Amino acid sequence: MSCYPKIYDIVRQIPYGQVATYGQIADLAGLVGKARVVGYALFRVTTDTKIPWHRVINARGEVSRSSLRDGNDDLQLLLLKAEGIEFVKGRLDLKKYRWQPDFISIDDAD
């Protein structure tokens, strides 16, 4: 069975104006050390879904760049800025914007 639905359930819980890292989502999904799996799952998400894919960033507080994303890197940055997230030299302050989930609600997503 695919782990993608679990990843999507967790990403849907990231509140407006906050972000999570790929590694953080992997850990919450029980995929410790498999941040790339989260990236692969989110790559499959289209912009018209209710999955806030744009709220997942890399561990450096940056939008991960990829030539395969057809401009969605810039869209991601715009969406995050529209939520009030500030970037300085391409990075956001993870201490300020990182989502701190309620682990009970994560467990309820199972």
FIMARRO-298748 format. One record per residue: residue in three letters; x, y, z of N, C-alpha, C in turn. Coordinates in steps of 0.001 Angstrom, whole numbers, padded with zeros to 6 digits, always signed. Layout:
BEGIN
ALAXYZXYZXYZ ...
END
This chain:
BEGIN
MET+000840-001191+000000+000000+000000+000000+000879+001247+000000 SER+000476+002251-000725+001227+003491-000842+001178+004299+000462 CYS+002261+004970+000752+002314+005837+001927+001852+007254+001579 TYR+001576+007502+000314+001190+008844-000110-000067+009360+000600 PRO-001127+008559+000768-002310+009083+001465-001996+009593+002878 LYS-001134+008900+003609-000747+009337+004953-000008+010677+004874 ILE+000893+010796+003907+001624+012055+003707+000632+013182+003424 TYR-000310+012945+002524-001289+013972+002172-002154+014356+003373 ASP-002548+013380+004187-003342+013671+005382-002589+014604+006327 ILE-001304+014359+006493-000494+015195+007391-000317+016588+006798 VAL-000006+016680+005526+000203+017983+004886-001075+018829+004956 ARG-002233+018196+004846-003506+018937+004940-003664+019626+006303 GLN-002955+019162+007314-003080+019731+008662-002181+020940+008902 ILE-001274+021231+007985-000378+022379+008175-001216+023655+008073 PRO-001238+024456+009128-002073+025656+009122-001572+026748+008167 TYR-002499+027568+007764-002212+028765+006968-001125+029576+007670 GLY-000138+030035+006914+000919+030872+007471+002021+030108+008177 GLN+001981+028779+008087+003030+027963+008689+003559+026983+007651 VAL+004724+026412+007938+005350+025457+007025+005858+024251+007806 ALA+006154+023205+007065+006817+022017+007617+007914+021643+006632 THR+008893+020913+007108+009948+020458+006212+009609+019069+005689 TYR+010245+018707+004593+010042+017370+004034+010370+016307+005075 GLY+011468+016506+005791+011874+015546+006814+010882+015467+007957 GLN+010322+016595+008345+009332+016631+009415+008095+015829+009013 ILE+007634+016019+007787+006465+015274+007310+006787+013783+007244 ALA+007986+013439+006776+008385+012028+006717+008359+011408+008112 ASP+008918+012104+009073+008934+011585+010450+007513+011382+010979 LEU+006646+012362+010752+005269+012266+011233+004503+011129+010555 ALA+004891+010809+009332+004232+009731+008581+004840+008369+008885 GLY+005839+008336+009785+006481+007067+010111+007504+006639+009073 LEU+007993+007604+008315+008972+007333+007252+010293+008018+007589 VAL+010785+007766+008787+011987+008428+009290+013132+008289+008295 GLY+013749+009431+007978+014878+009448+007053+014495+009376+005588 LYS+013215+009494+005285+012770+009358+003894+012085+010626+003391 ALA+012757+011761+003579+012214+013045+003144+011954+013066+001638 ARG+012770+012361+000878+012570+012346-000579+011247+011709-000977 VAL+010790+010750-000191+009497+010129-000478+008397+011190-000385 VAL+008509+012075+000599+007553+013173+000736+007626+014067-000504 GLY+008829+014355-000955+008996+015154-002168+008354+014501-003377 TYR+008549+013209-003517+007936+012477-004637+006414+012531-004550 ALA+005887+012370-003339+004427+012404-003155+003872+013776-003517 LEU+004536+014828-003062+004042+016181-003324+004229+016590-004777 PHE+005203+016009-005452+005403+016287-006873+004174+015858-007674 ARG+003484+014843-007192+002301+014306-007886+001033+015131-007644 VAL+001085+016025-006670-000088+016826-006328-000251+017937-007356 THR-001474+018143-007804-001748+019242-008729-002179+020466-007930 THR-002043+021616-008538-002328+022865-007831-003808+023060-007534 ASP-004680+022257-008120-006115+022424-007885-006657+021512-006778 THR-005791+020851-006036-006241+019986-004946-006336+020777-003651 LYS-006864+020155-002629-006965+020787-001318-005776+020418-000435 ILE-004719+019949-001048-003496+019618-000317-002566+020824-000421 PRO-002250+021475+000703-001399+022666+000658+000088+022313+000497 TRP+000402+021725-000636+001752+021264-000967+002791+022362-000814 HIS+002375+023592-001042+003305+024722-001010+003845+025008+000383 ARG+003233+024445+001414+003678+024688+002784+004783+023741+003235 VAL+005283+022923+002334+006376+022001+002677+007640+022492+001976 ILE+008665+022718+002778+009920+023290+002282+011099+022432+002750 ASN+012295+022823+002332+013450+022034+002753+013932+022457+004146 ALA+014856+021697+004689+015330+021900+006057+016122+023189+006251 ARG+016513+023824+005160+017228+025106+005238+016261+026288+005256 GLY+014962+026006+005174+013980+027086+005154+013812+027693+003780 GLU+014091+026904+002759+014018+027378+001377+013007+026563+000576 VAL+012535+027162-000488+011763+026429-001481+012779+025613-002276 SER+012572+024316-002335+013486+023463-003104+013262+023705-004586 ARG+014330+023905-005304+014260+024199-006737+014459+022925-007551 SER+013657+022792-008617+013786+021649-009518+013349+022063-010913 SER+014121+021676-011893+013767+021977-013283+012543+021175-013724 LEU+012174+020153-012972+011034+019307-013323+009693+019882-012875 ARG+009718+020945-012109+008474+021467-011523+007795+022521-012387 ASP+008291+022802-013550+007627+023694-014512+007138+025011-013904 GLY+007985+025691-013168+007621+026992-012617+006903+026951-011285 ASN+006603+025764-010763+005906+025691-009480+006779+026156-008317 ASP+008090+026240-008528+008969+026776-007488+008583+028232-007209 ASP+008407+028996-008280+008028+030399-008127+006616+030519-007574 LEU+005718+029646-008023+004348+029645-007499+004361+029358-006008 GLN+005162+028399-005581+005246+028055-004166+005683+029268-003350 LEU+006691+029950-003821+007185+031141-003126+006092+032210-003046 LEU+005386+032437-004131+004303+033426-004148+003173+033056-003188 LEU+002809+031773-003161+001742+031326-002264+002133+031500-000799 LEU+003365+031193-000488+003835+031351+000892+003870+032833+001288 LYS+004347+033666+000391+004372+035109+000678+002956+035650+000848 ALA+002007+035133+000062+000609+035565+000172+000018+035193+001533 GLU+000592+034187+002192+000146+033781+003529+000865+034568+004621 GLY+001685+035538+004225+002367+036385+005188+003729+035882+005619 ILE+004219+034860+004966+005535+034321+005308+006606+035180+004630 GLU+007553+035631+005414+008606+036513+004912+009878+035723+004640 PHE+010506+036051+003538+011771+035440+003147+012858+036507+003153 VAL+014011+036137+003666+015181+037007+003636+016271+036236+002910 LYS+016695+036772+001777+017699+036112+000940+017284+034680+000596 GLY+016000+034498+000285+015503+033204-000151+015187+032201+000948 ARG+015302+032628+002199+015034+031725+003324+014003+032332+004265 LEU+013252+031448+004889+012338+031897+005935+012882+031436+007275 ASP+012391+032042+008326+012829+031718+009683+012012+030522+010188 LEU+012640+029349+010223+011935+028145+010669+011476+028248+012119 LYS+012199+028970+012951+011782+029124+014346+010456+029881+014429 LYS+010228+030756+013488+009014+031573+013478+007846+030871+012778 TYR+008116+030194+011661+007042+029688+010810+006831+028173+010848 ARG+007728+027444+011496+007583+025979+011484+006375+025543+012305 TRP+005604+024683+011698+004413+024106+012330+004835+023166+013448 GLN+004197+023320+014584+004397+022426+015727+003084+021676+015922 PRO+002956+020491+015334+001670+019790+015347+001270+019245+016707 ASP-000011+019096+016836-000604+018410+017973-000561+016925+017605 PHE+000243+016151+018266+000452+014760+017873-000805+013907+017992 ILE-001738+014332+018809-003000+013595+018908-003752+013689+017583 SER-003774+014889+016979-004480+015028+015699-003750+014292+014581 ILE-002443+014173+014676-001687+013401+013669-002080+011940+013784 ASP-002148+011437+015006-002543+010033+015209-003969+009785+014743 ASP-004835+010778+014911-006227+010643+014468-006353+010574+012958 ALA-005336+011037+012231-005370+011018+010762-005188+009615+010220 ASP-004800+008657+011062-004583+007272+010608-005818+006632+010107 
END
